[in-house]
Amino acid sequence: MTEAILLVGGKGTRLRPLTVNTPKPMVRAAGVPFLTHQLARAKAAGVEHIVLATSYLAEVFEPYFGDGSALGLHLEYVTEEEPLGTGGAIRNVASRLHSGPEEPVLIFNGDILTGLDIGALVRTHETTGADVSLHLTKVTDPRAYGLVPTDDAGRVLAFLEKPQTPEEIVTDQINAGAYVFRRSVIDTIPAGRPVSVERETFPELLATRAHLQGMVDSTYWLDLGTPAAFVRGSADLVLGRAPSPAIPGRCGDRLVLPTAQVAPDAKLAGGTVVGEGAFVAEGARVFGSTILPGAVIEPGAVITDSLIGTGARVGTRSVLADTVIGDGAIIGADNELRSGARIWCDAQIPPASLRFSSDAS
């Protein structure tokens, strides 16, 4: 297998305001755009040619990655004029593939952080003679996902979308968002209209008795669809809990990028990232958080499990927990933001204006 399709067209609405100015795969995780980690892992698995299926803010990708040669890859870009869904996006880029009809093509979503053994998925696909092979993972609460029950040999039996009652939860296996398609199967997806692989393509293949094979790989897996998950994923990359060959530094408790400045008595821990040109002042404490390039953390601020946008500023003694601050926003001194608060890009919060408790200490 030498080819892959990477689906990076989503709007990332659940991640706003992170995705107001930046498409989801280009938001920085562990110091580089998240997409960089996915491309590096595909390269490590032997992939040489990747077609990126883009849509939202499509113009951002190519100026950053170019033809992929810096990563040892050949990258191409195909932009959807109208959103086509997962299946439609796959079909829309099919003309750029070079694989023969029986050869495998790797397909993966642009918002999943995973330790999947890509080579093992391809070997499973080849040894079972499957038409499509799916990476499956096990979750404690599967209600938010599509369930994929399999038989004893791993052959897929059904696709059950987001079950709600106990009777509907027949397995803890879910679709983990990475597939290997036989090249000829891609050509059977209808062209020019929205298609969901989960709701249309896969059920129709089952109905025609195609061979869909599941491979359970329960290594690290995280859907980065929410701000809290994205912050955790970045921290896990820095801490070495999630694997990636693209981290721009050694794994550890912190990652401080070149040109960032951190005061000697500031405390950084928990997989915190401080981006290029950012500044963390004296007495600040930052745990498990991402400080994007050019942001400023003023003296005595305390930031936990949060993301501070590009060029944003957090005022003196402000306390943030489980919070997202949009690009260019200014949080005045002595504010307290908690519990999933989201401050939009370029917003300004005056000093001592917001508090979740009677005392922000």
C-alpha positions as a printed NumPy array, in Angstrom:
array([[  0.   ,   0.   ,   0.   ],
       [  1.506,   3.311,  -1.043],
       [ -1.535,   5.608,  -1.382],
       [ -3.892,   7.282,   1.043],
       [ -6.809,   9.698,   1.132],
       [ -7.006,  12.091,   4.072],
       [-10.401,  13.652,   4.763],
       [ -9.793,  17.219,   5.967],
       [-12.85 ,  19.101,   4.703],
       [-14.931,  19.476,   7.88 ],
       [-15.819,  22.867,   9.341],
       [-14.955,  21.856,  12.897],
       [-17.976,  23.652,  14.333],
       [-17.649,  21.874,  17.694],
       [-14.158,  23.319,  18.029],
       [-15.058,  26.965,  17.602],
       [-13.567,  29.502,  18.149],
       [-10.417,  27.486,  17.357],
       [-11.648,  26.932,  13.814],
       [-12.879,  30.439,  12.991],
       [ -9.61 ,  31.304,  11.236],
       [ -8.044,  27.849,  10.963],
       [ -9.374,  24.551,   9.584],
       [ -9.49 ,  21.848,  12.245],
       [ -6.56 ,  19.752,  10.917],
       [ -4.364,  22.87 ,  10.918],
       [ -4.933,  23.764,  14.585],
       [ -1.649,  23.185,  16.386],
       [ -1.251,  20.134,  18.59 ],
       [  2.102,  19.601,  20.304],
       [  3.581,  22.535,  18.419],
       [  2.64 ,  21.689,  14.819],
       [ -0.611,  21.501,  12.843],
       [ -2.404,  18.317,  13.847],
       [ -2.327,  17.19 ,  10.218],
       [  1.473,  17.011,  10.439],
       [  1.216,  14.147,  12.939],
       [ -1.126,  12.197,  10.651],
       [  1.048,  12.706,   7.589],
       [  4.157,  11.63 ,   9.499],
       [  2.504,   8.443,  10.776],
       [  1.294,   7.567,   7.263],
       [  4.808,   8.119,   5.928],
       [  6.219,   5.866,   8.65 ],
       [  3.787,   3.141,   7.546],
       [  5.087,   3.244,   3.979],
       [  2.585,   5.589,   2.346],
       [  4.121,   7.713,  -0.4  ],
       [  1.204,   9.492,  -2.097],
       [ -1.588,  11.236,  -0.155],
       [ -4.567,  13.07 ,  -1.607],
       [ -6.081,  15.619,   0.756],
       [ -9.85 ,  16.052,   0.374],
       [-10.34 ,  19.679,   1.395],
       [-13.312,  22.011,   1.656],
       [-13.484,  24.495,   4.558],
       [-10.645,  27.055,   4.371],
       [ -9.085,  24.847,   1.714],
       [ -6.634,  27.56 ,   0.695],
       [ -4.666,  27.121,   3.952],
       [ -3.293,  23.615,   3.364],
       [ -1.119,  23.829,   0.256],
       [  0.85 ,  26.978,   1.224],
       [  1.915,  25.189,   4.421],
       [  2.664,  21.66 ,   3.164],
       [  3.346,  22.314,  -0.515],
       [  3.976,  19.174,  -2.537],
       [  4.899,  17.241,   0.606],
       [  8.541,  16.761,  -0.328],
       [  9.71 ,  18.209,   3.017],
       [  7.944,  15.274,   4.676],
       [  9.12 ,  12.743,   2.118],
       [  5.632,  12.525,   0.596],
       [  3.832,  13.397,  -2.614],
       [  0.771,  15.454,  -1.662],
       [ -2.132,  16.488,  -3.859],
       [ -5.145,  18.629,  -2.965],
       [ -8.73 ,  18.347,  -4.174],
       [-11.274,  20.928,  -3.017],
       [-15.006,  20.198,  -2.778],
       [-17.15 ,  23.02 ,  -4.095],
       [-19.992,  21.804,  -1.866],
       [-19.616,  19.505,   1.168],
       [-19.941,  15.902,   0.   ],
       [-19.752,  13.903,   3.233],
       [-17.188,  11.2  ,   3.902],
       [-18.151,   8.935,   1.001],
       [-18.63 ,  11.769,  -1.441],
       [-15.243,  13.215,  -0.534],
       [-13.553,   9.85 ,  -1.111],
       [-15.217,   9.484,  -4.52 ],
       [-14.386,  13.08 ,  -5.431],
       [-10.633,  12.474,  -5.234],
       [-10.614,   9.02 ,  -6.862],
       [ -9.279,  10.323, -10.181],
       [ -6.012,  11.319,  -8.45 ],
       [ -5.239,   7.778,  -7.302],
       [ -2.697,   5.653,  -9.14 ],
       [ -3.492,   2.265,  -7.585],
       [ -4.798,  -0.643,  -9.64 ],
       [ -8.346,  -1.971,  -9.092],
       [ -7.301,  -4.661,  -6.608],
       [ -4.753,  -2.618,  -4.68 ],
       [ -5.39 ,  -1.211,  -1.175],
       [ -5.919,   2.478,  -0.458],
       [ -5.689,   3.822,   3.104],
       [ -8.372,   6.347,   4.105],
       [ -8.461,   8.228,   7.367],
       [-10.299,  11.11 ,   9.014],
       [ -8.505,  14.353,   9.769],
       [ -9.604,  14.644,  13.39 ],
       [ -8.583,  11.345,  14.975],
       [ -5.453,  10.969,  17.108],
       [ -4.567,   7.305,  17.239],
       [ -1.797,   4.822,  17.838],
       [ -3.253,   2.483,  15.218],
       [ -0.809,  -0.017,  13.719],
       [ -1.473,   0.956,  10.104],
       [  0.63 ,  -1.901,   8.777],
       [ -1.433,  -4.423,  10.756],
       [ -4.654,  -3.016,   9.29 ],
       [ -3.279,  -3.398,   5.774],
       [ -2.095,  -6.945,   6.486],
       [ -5.526,  -7.83 ,   7.878],
       [ -7.092,  -6.445,   4.704],
       [ -4.821,  -8.502,   2.469],
       [ -4.909, -11.793,   4.376],
       [ -8.711, -11.795,   4.673],
       [ -9.32 , -10.719,   1.077],
       [-11.656,  -7.964,   2.264],
       [-13.248,  -5.324,   0.085],
       [-13.027,  -2.801,   2.936],
       [-11.243,  -3.151,   6.266],
       [-12.065,  -0.929,   9.224],
       [-10.141,   0.061,  12.302],
       [-12.383,  -0.616,  15.298],
       [-11.762,   0.414,  18.877],
       [-13.559,  -0.333,  22.129],
       [-15.137,   2.433,  24.228],
       [-16.79 ,   2.429,  27.634],
       [-19.848,   4.446,  26.522],
       [-20.61 ,   3.843,  22.841],
       [-23.794,   5.929,  22.625],
       [-22.108,   8.803,  20.8  ],
       [-20.617,   6.543,  18.13 ],
       [-21.548,   4.099,  15.424],
       [-21.39 ,   0.506,  16.667],
       [-19.791,  -2.169,  14.486],
       [-20.525,  -5.745,  15.65 ],
       [-18.369,  -8.495,  14.098],
       [-18.399, -12.284,  14.051],
       [-15.704, -14.487,  15.57 ],
       [-13.521, -14.033,  12.493],
       [-13.789, -10.247,  12.598],
       [-16.182,  -9.958,   9.665],
       [-18.509,  -6.965,  10.019],
       [-22.158,  -7.884,  10.62 ],
       [-23.868,  -4.473,  10.791],
       [-23.53 ,  -0.738,  11.307],
       [-25.626,   0.675,  14.132],
       [-25.687,   4.464,  14.362],
       [-25.541,   6.015,  17.841],
       [-27.661,   3.616,  19.918],
       [-29.488,   5.078,  22.92 ],
       [-31.225,   2.217,  24.719],
       [-29.421,  -0.648,  26.485],
       [-31.035,  -3.13 ,  24.068],
       [-29.429,  -1.345,  21.111],
       [-25.919,  -1.525,  22.57 ],
       [-24.901,  -4.966,  21.289],
       [-21.142,  -4.313,  21.261],
       [-18.558,  -1.877,  22.582],
       [-16.766,  -1.801,  19.215],
       [-16.973,   1.467,  17.289],
       [-15.86 ,   2.737,  13.917],
       [-12.54 ,   4.448,  14.667],
       [-12.276,   6.398,  11.423],
       [ -9.52 ,   4.619,   9.475],
       [-10.138,   2.257,   6.565],
       [ -8.434,   0.298,   3.828],
       [-10.497,   0.163,   0.628],
       [ -9.964,  -2.07 ,  -2.34 ],
       [ -9.421,   0.544,  -5.071],
       [-12.309,  -0.747,  -7.207],
       [-14.765,  -0.265,  -4.324],
       [-14.097,   3.474,  -4.303],
       [-15.383,   3.679,  -7.884],
       [-18.757,   2.252,  -6.827],
       [-19.501,   5.272,  -4.607],
       [-21.908,   7.655,  -6.394],
       [-20.164,  10.739,  -7.756],
       [-21.212,  14.358,  -7.51 ],
       [-23.493,  14.201,  -4.467],
       [-23.16 ,  13.921,  -0.678],
       [-22.581,  10.357,   0.517],
       [-21.924,   9.063,   4.038],
       [-19.757,   5.964,   4.201],
       [-21.206,   5.14 ,   7.615],
       [-24.882,   5.504,   6.707],
       [-24.889,   4.635,   3.011],
       [-21.729,   3.088,   1.565],
       [-20.98 ,   0.505,   4.246],
       [-24.605,  -0.673,   4.739],
       [-25.06 ,  -1.008,   0.975],
       [-21.852,  -3.025,   0.69 ],
       [-23.099,  -5.348,   3.421],
       [-26.432,  -5.678,   1.627],
       [-24.619,  -6.852,  -1.515],
       [-22.587,  -9.353,   0.581],
       [-19.306,  -7.544,   0.138],
       [-16.598,  -8.514,   2.611],
       [-16.113,  -5.858,   5.291],
       [-13.47 ,  -6.806,   7.831],
       [-12.996,  -5.243,  11.245],
       [ -9.709,  -5.075,  13.096],
       [ -9.866,  -4.146,  16.759],
       [ -6.856,  -2.077,  17.815],
       [ -7.324,  -0.671,  21.3  ],
       [ -4.16 ,   1.389,  21.483],
       [ -4.464,   5.135,  22.029],
       [ -7.517,   6.652,  20.298],
       [ -9.082,  10.092,  20.696],
       [-11.651,  12.   ,  18.661],
       [-10.403,  15.596,  18.705],
       [-13.82 ,  17.065,  17.934],
       [-14.19 ,  19.16 ,  21.096],
       [-11.883,  21.784,  22.618],
       [-11.354,  19.695,  25.758],
       [-10.382,  16.655,  23.673],
       [ -8.069,  18.7  ,  21.473],
       [ -6.25 ,  20.153,  24.474],
       [ -5.928,  16.676,  25.994],
       [ -4.655,  15.216,  22.733],
       [ -1.95 ,  17.852,  22.431],
       [ -0.864,  17.241,  26.029],
       [ -0.827,  13.471,  25.475],
       [  1.438,  13.92 ,  22.459],
       [  3.873,  15.995,  24.505],
       [  3.765,  13.534,  27.404],
       [  4.429,  10.615,  25.045],
       [  1.105,   8.917,  25.707],
       [  0.079,   9.313,  22.052],
       [  2.656,   8.34 ,  19.422],
       [  3.896,  10.679,  16.7  ],
       [  7.182,  11.02 ,  14.813],
       [  6.421,  14.725,  14.184],
       [  6.732,  16.245,  17.668],
       [  9.246,  19.124,  17.347],
       [ 11.176,  18.253,  20.48 ],
       [ 11.581,  15.601,  23.15 ],
       [  8.536,  14.209,  24.938],
       [  8.201,  15.37 ,  28.509],
       [  6.239,  17.573,  30.863],
       [  6.461,  20.604,  28.613],
       [  7.303,  21.663,  25.066],
       [  8.612,  25.196,  24.555],
       [  9.016,  26.113,  20.895],
       [ 11.887,  28.232,  19.569],
       [ 11.498,  32.013,  20.105],
       [  9.002,  31.452,  22.946],
       [  9.964,  33.097,  26.245],
       [  9.18 ,  31.654,  29.668],
       [ 10.094,  33.453,  32.882],
       [ 12.455,  31.438,  35.133],
       [  9.921,  31.134,  37.933],
       [  6.917,  30.312,  35.715],
       [  5.73 ,  26.731,  36.122],
       [  4.809,  24.591,  33.11 ],
       [  3.633,  20.987,  33.477],
       [  1.211,  18.315,  32.289],
       [  2.186,  18.372,  28.618],
       [  1.903,  22.146,  28.225],
       [  2.971,  23.642,  24.888],
       [  4.232,  27.21 ,  24.468],
       [  4.239,  28.218,  20.803],
       [  6.66 ,  30.341,  18.824],
       [  6.882,  33.954,  19.969],
       [  4.604,  33.371,  22.963],
       [  5.485,  34.778,  26.383],
       [  4.77 ,  33.327,  29.83 ],
       [  5.513,  35.879,  32.559],
       [  6.842,  35.488,  36.067],
       [  4.752,  33.612,  38.565],
       [  2.404,  32.166,  35.929],
       [  1.364,  28.516,  36.255],
       [  0.269,  26.562,  33.196],
       [ -0.812,  22.909,  33.378],
       [ -1.887,  20.639,  30.505],
       [ -2.565,  23.589,  28.221],
       [ -1.683,  24.865,  24.761],
       [ -0.392,  28.414,  24.333],
       [ -0.461,  29.174,  20.614],
       [  2.123,  31.381,  18.852],
       [  2.348,  35.002,  19.925],
       [  0.08 ,  34.662,  22.956],
       [  0.948,  36.409,  26.216],
       [  0.36 ,  35.034,  29.713],
       [  0.793,  37.834,  32.236],
       [  2.272,  37.54 ,  35.753],
       [  0.516,  35.271,  38.216],
       [ -2.04 ,  33.867,  35.756],
       [ -3.092,  30.258,  36.366],
       [ -4.143,  28.208,  33.323],
       [ -5.296,  24.577,  33.443],
       [ -6.471,  22.302,  30.605],
       [ -7.083,  25.281,  28.327],
       [ -6.103,  26.608,  24.924],
       [ -4.968,  30.18 ,  24.393],
       [ -5.313,  31.325,  20.778],
       [ -2.744,  32.938,  18.523],
       [ -1.901,  36.45 ,  19.681],
       [ -4.308,  36.313,  22.627],
       [ -3.516,  37.766,  26.053],
       [ -4.412,  36.524,  29.536],
       [ -4.202,  39.21 ,  32.198],
       [ -2.408,  39.268,  35.522],
       [ -3.765,  36.852,  38.142],
       [ -6.565,  35.603,  35.88 ],
       [ -7.557,  31.971,  36.446],
       [ -8.613,  29.785,  33.499],
       [ -9.677,  26.136,  33.612],
       [-11.173,  24.094,  30.756],
       [-11.416,  27.276,  28.679],
       [-10.717,  28.253,  25.065],
       [ -9.549,  31.753,  24.239],
       [ -9.891,  32.692,  20.563],
       [ -7.192,  34.282,  18.424],
       [ -6.437,  37.876,  19.394],
       [ -8.782,  37.933,  22.401],
       [ -7.797,  39.874,  25.513],
       [ -8.694,  38.664,  28.988],
       [ -8.168,  41.456,  31.503],
       [ -6.589,  40.983,  34.89 ],
       [ -8.336,  39.205,  37.769],
       [-10.911,  37.265,  35.742],
       [-11.916,  33.662,  36.378],
       [-13.136,  31.485,  33.493],
       [-14.053,  27.831,  33.935],
       [-16.175,  24.899,  32.843],
       [-15.922,  25.025,  29.077],
       [-16.048,  28.789,  28.639],
       [-15.27 ,  29.934,  25.085],
       [-14.11 ,  33.475,  24.361],
       [-14.423,  34.427,  20.704],
       [-11.645,  35.761,  18.518],
       [-10.681,  39.395,  19.21 ],
       [-13.126,  39.688,  22.123],
       [-12.072,  41.808,  25.102],
       [-12.983,  40.995,  28.688],
       [-12.37 ,  43.974,  31.011],
       [-10.431,  43.414,  34.234],
       [-12.282,  41.723,  37.105],
       [-15.437,  41.239,  35.012],
       [-16.118,  37.482,  35.121],
       [-15.904,  35.052,  37.999],
       [-17.255,  31.549,  38.592],
       [-16.645,  31.539,  42.31 ],
       [-16.802,  34.02 ,  45.16 ],
       [-13.014,  34.047,  45.326],
       [-10.737,  33.27 ,  42.382],
       [ -7.785,  32.249,  44.498]])
